[in-house]
Amino acid sequence: MTNYSGVSRILSSYLGQENGSETAKTPDNFGADIFIDDFEDEFPMGDSADTEGWTPESRRANEGRPWGGKFGDRPKVHEVNQPVKAQERGWRLLDLHPNRNHKEEYYRLAGTPAELRILLQLVRATREMVGKNINFEEWFEQWEKGFPDAKEQRNGNFLLTGDKQWDRIKKPESRPRFKEWTTSQQRIDWGFRVIEYWRDRSNESDSVVLSGTDLQLVNHVIQIEYEAGGSNSKNKNGNWPPLKGQPQIKLYFLGDNKASAEISLRIMDKTDDPKNPLPKIDKLDLKNYARKIKELFAVPSLFVWEKGREVISYRNRWQGFEGWYLCKNEAAGRALLLKLLAITDSVLDEASIRLSTAPAGTFPTNPPSVFVLGEEVKSEIQRPVVDVKFHRAEIMLPKLKTPIALVEKSHIVYQ
């Protein structure tokens, strides 16, 4: 007869460890309860000798900064079903809050304690690798003040004091601010948040709505600051930068039945005016514009602008745009804008886009004829749905009387 007492003892011991019972007498009990306590504190070493040879950065847990944050911001693991219920079902259920002060972010994990120990560490590592560990509120607290805590290596243009400091930082009343639009439950359900952002908190009329994860919001705010991305972004004088007087690139398109169209954009970071402090535009710049236009609009084939009845407008003078364009649909309009912005290496700003659709029947494909001086005259089709191909491009310099040809179809003219 086989004796199973040894196997039973081993399984009982393993079950006791998996249950993580506080009353277990086994000295090597590494159950979930003991692991969780150390996990929340990032496994601090009790004896300083155990950390000999560690880098200063890796000692943060022993310095009361578990996982690189404040002690009060460390993770929190909440047990949903207690050990008794877990023994009945064969697994335990935990909620991991990466930051115990932000209950809206949590991850529900289930398994045996051995499995949970792996899952907890995988979730934590994954958040750090994808940037999910960034907390927007903490980042913004540093951002609005100009990162004052980053001062040890601060010897560049942006000093904590001096004329080159961001102007709004000198005056707390003009610093940026944001307002949360989403509730904690919406952030859980949607997986993103929505905020309203002001570059200058004293100007209530100048704001932009942003959405995304915390990391995406950081990128949005930085883009608005350094690329002037807000729909109402203004310069330090409170006005849009003027377009008149800036170099202007014009693109011409042709289609069937004599259909034609043209688009223009301004170069905002160059000038041909000797009195203007901007860098002076030169022949190399023109060659670069010609090369980019050819690559964007003529290679491998001529770009097709799908014109139609819908209107997509883009107003961002900082990027040299203030106009509207007829298109078949939003996708066609965005495709055109992306090409135009790429000429000057600009990035599409969502806050600057407006799309409008004409009511059905407003622009008929076969408009009725009208009588003029007693004679019937055929009406022209307004906003026809037609494809036009890129034909040529030129640049106008305000100080010159004639335009300079850049590209003709797929050939660079300016050499």
N, C-alpha and C positions, 0 to 999 in steps of 0.2 A: 504494500500500500504506500502510495506516494505521500511524503510529508510536505505540506504546503506552508508550514508555519514560517519558514524563512522568507518565502516570497510574500506572505501576508505582512510580515513585519516590515519588509522593505517598502511595500506599497503604502502601508500605514504611515511610515516615516515620510515618504515622499508626499503623501496627501497632507500630512501635517505641515510640511514646509510650503506646499502650494497654497494652503489655506492661510498661511501667514499668521497663525494664532499667536497672540501675545503671551499665552501661557505655555507655549511649546518649550520644552526643556533642551531641545537639541541646540548645541552651541553654534551650529552652522546653518541656522535658520535664515534663509534669504527670501522669505515670503514677500508678497506684494507690499504689505504694510511697512516693513523695514525699508525696502527699496524706495518706496514713495517718499518717505521722510528725507532720505538722502538726495533723491532726485530733485525735489523742490528746492533744496539748498545747493544744488550743483555739486554734490558729493564732496563736501569739505573734509580736509584731512585734519584729524584731531591733533596729531603730533607733528610739530614743525619739521621734525627730522624726516618725516615721510615725504615732504615736498622739497627736499634738498636737490638742487640742480634744476628746479622748475624755473621757467621764465617769469618775470614780474607779471606779465599779462595773464598767465595761467593761474595765478594765486588769487584771483578775484573772489572766489567763493570763500576763502579764509579771511578775506578783508571785508566781508559783509556785502558783497556785490554779486550775488549769484546770477549766472547767465549774463553778466555784464550790465545789469540794471540795478536800481535801488532795491534794498532788501524787501521793501513793501510791495515791489512789483514782480516778485518771483512767481513761478507757476503755482497753480493750485490744482490738486487732483481730488475730485469728489467721488466717493463711492456711492453708486446708485443702488445696487443690491448688496446687502450686507453679507458677511461670510456664511451665515446660516442659509440664506436663500441661495447663495452661490454654490454651496455644497449640494443642495437639492437639484440644481440645474446643471452643475458641472462646469460652470464658468462664472466669471465675475464681470461686472459692468462698471466702467469708470467714465467720468467726464474730465477731460483735461482742459483747464483754462491756462493758456500760456502766460497770461498776466492776470493775477487774481483780482485786479481792480477793473478789468474790462471783461465783464461777464458775457458780453455779446459774442465773443469769440471762444468757441469751445469745440472739442473733438470727442465724440463718443466712441469709446473703445471697449471691446469685449474679448474675453479669452481667459485662459488660465493665467495665474500670476507669471509663469515663465513667458508666456506669449505677450502679456501686457508689458513686461519689462522691456521687451524688444520694441513693441509698438510705441511706447512713450518716447523712447529715444529716437525712433525713426521720424515721428511727427516733429519733434523738436529740431532735429537736424534738417529736415526738409524745409521747415519755415525759414531757417537761416540761409539755406542755399538759394531759395527763390525770393528772398527779401521780404517775406511775410512777417518777419520779426520786427520790421520797422514800425514804430508807433507814430502816427501822424501828429498827434497832439504834442508829444515830446519833441519831435522834429520841429514843429512850428514854433514852439516856445524858444528854441534857439534861433530859428530863421528870422523871426520878427525883430530880434535884437541884434542881428548880424553875427551870430555865433560867437558871443563873448567868451565862452569857455574854451574856445580853440585859440589860445593866446600864446602858447609856448613857442610855436613856430611862425607867429604872425609878424612877418617882416616884409610883406609885399605891398601892394597898392592899397588894400583895404585894411587900414589900421583901426584900432578901437577908438582912436581920436584923430582929429585932423580933417583937412578939407576934402580928402578923398573918401572919407567914410560915406556910406549911403546917407543921403540927406534926410530921409524920413526917420532914420534911427536916432538922429540927434533930438528929435521931438517925438516923444511917446504918442502924442495925439495924432501923428501922421503915419504911424507904423501900420503894416498890413494886419488884417484880421480876417477871420472866417466865421461863418455861421453854419452849424450842422442842420441839414434838412431832414435827415433820416433818423428814425427811432432805432433803438438797439435791436428790436425785433425785426425791423426791415433789413438791417445790416446782416442779421443771421439768415433771413429768408432769401435775400437777393445776392449776397456774396460781395456786395460793394456798397459804397456810401455816396451821398450827394451833399455837396457843400456849396455855399455862396462865398466867393472870395473877393476881398477888397485889397488892392495894392496900397491904398491910402484910406485908413479908417475914417478920416475927416471928410471924405468925399462920398456921401451915401449914394449918389447917382452913378458912380463908376464901379460896377461889380460884374462878375462873370460867374456862371454856374459851372461847376466841375463835378465829375463823377469818376469812380474807379476804386481800386483797392488803395490802401494807404501808400504803397510804393508808387502807384500810378498818380495819385494826387500830388505827391512830392515832385514828380517829373512835370506835371501840369503847371504847378506854381513856378517852378524854376524856368520853364519855357516862357511863361507870361512875363516874368521879370526880365530875362535877358534877351528875349526875342519880341517883346511887346505884343504878346498874343491876345490880350483881352479885346473884346469888341469895342470897348470905349477907352482903350489905353491912350494916354496922352503924355506929352513930354513935360518937362519940368516947368514949363510956362503955362501948362494947363490947356494947350491947344494941340491939334493934330499937326504933324509936320507938313509943310506945303509940298504939293506935287509939282506945281509950276516952277520951272527953272531947273528941274532935274533931268538928266538924260533919259530919253524915252525910246524903248524898243517897240517896233510895230511889226506884227505878223499878219500876213494876208493869206486868205484861203479862197479857192475857186471850186465850183461844182458844176453839175450839168445845168443846161438851160440858163447859162449866164449867171448862175447863183454865185454870190461872192460875200465875203465877210472879212472883217479885220478886228484885231485886238491889240491893245497897247498896254505896256506896263512901264513903270518908272524905275530907274536905278537910284536907290536911296543912299548908297554908301560911297558914291563917286560923284565928281563934279568936274565941269570944264570952266567954272568961274574962278578966276584967280583970287577973288576976294572971299570965296567960300573956304572955310577951314577943313572941309572934307578932303580926303585924298583925291588927287587929280586923275581923271580917267586918261588912259594912254592907249597906244596901239596894241599892246599885248592884251589889254582888257577886251578890246574889240575882237581880237582873234579868239579869245576864250569864249566870248558870247557866241560868236559864229560857230565855233566847234560844238558848243553845248546845244545850240538850236538844231544843228544838223543831226546830232546824236538823238535828240529828243523828238524831233518832228519829221525827220527824213530817212532814218535808218531803222530797220531794214527796208521799210516802205514809208510812203508819205502818210503822216498822221491824219486821221479823219475826224473832223469835228461834226458830231451828230447834232445838228440844229433841230429845234422843235418849238413847241408852244410853252414849255415850262421855262421859268427864269431862275437861275442861280446867281446870286449876287455875292460879291466878296469885297468887303471894305476893311482894308488894313493898310493905311498909308505908310506905316513903318516899313512895310514890305513893298510899297509902291503900287498898291492896288486900290481902286475905288470905282468899281463898275459892275455891270450885270451882263449876263450872257444867256442867250436862248439855247435851250438844249432839249433833247427828246425826253430825258428823265434825269433824276438826280445822279445816277451812276455816270452818265455821259458828261454831266457838268463837272463832277468831281475829277473825272479822268482828264478833262481839259485844264482844270485848275492845277492839278498836280504837275502837269507838263510845264505850265507857265511858271509856277513857283520854282521848279527845279532849275530854271535858267539862271537864277540868282542864288541857288542853294538855300532857298527859304523852305520852311516847314509849314504845312497846311495847319491853320488855326481854326478849330471847329467853331469857336465863338464868333468868328468873323463871317460865317456862312449864313445866308438866308435863302430859302427855297420857296417859291410861290408857284401855284398851279392855276391856270386860267379856268374858269367855269366851262363846262361842256357847251359847245356851240358858239363860244365867243369868237373864235377865229375859224370860220368854215373853210373847208378845202375847195369849195366851189362857190365863192361869194356871188351874190346877185349883181347884175349890171345896173348902172345908174345912168340917168339922162342928164347931159350937160349941153346947154344951148340947143335943146331939141333933138340931140343925137344920143343914141345909146352907146355908152362907153363901158367896156369890160373892166370890172374892179380887179385890182391886184390882190393876190393872196397875202394876207398878213400872217407873219410867223409861220412860214411854210416848213413842213417837215422835210428836210433835205440834208444830204451829206456833202460837206465841203472839205476838200483836201488842202493841206498846207501847200502854199505856192512860193512865197518868198518872205524875207525878213530884212528889216533895215533899222538903223538907229538914228535918232535925231539928237544932235548936240545943240543946246540953246545958243551957243555962241557962233554956230555955223548956220548958213542960210539954206543949205541943201542937205538932204538925208544921205547917209552912208549905207550902201548896200552891204549886207552881211552874208545872206544865203539865198540862193535861187534853186528851188526844188531840193535836190540832194547834193548840190555843189556849193562849196564855200566860195563866195565872191571876194570877200575881203582877205587879202593876203599881206 
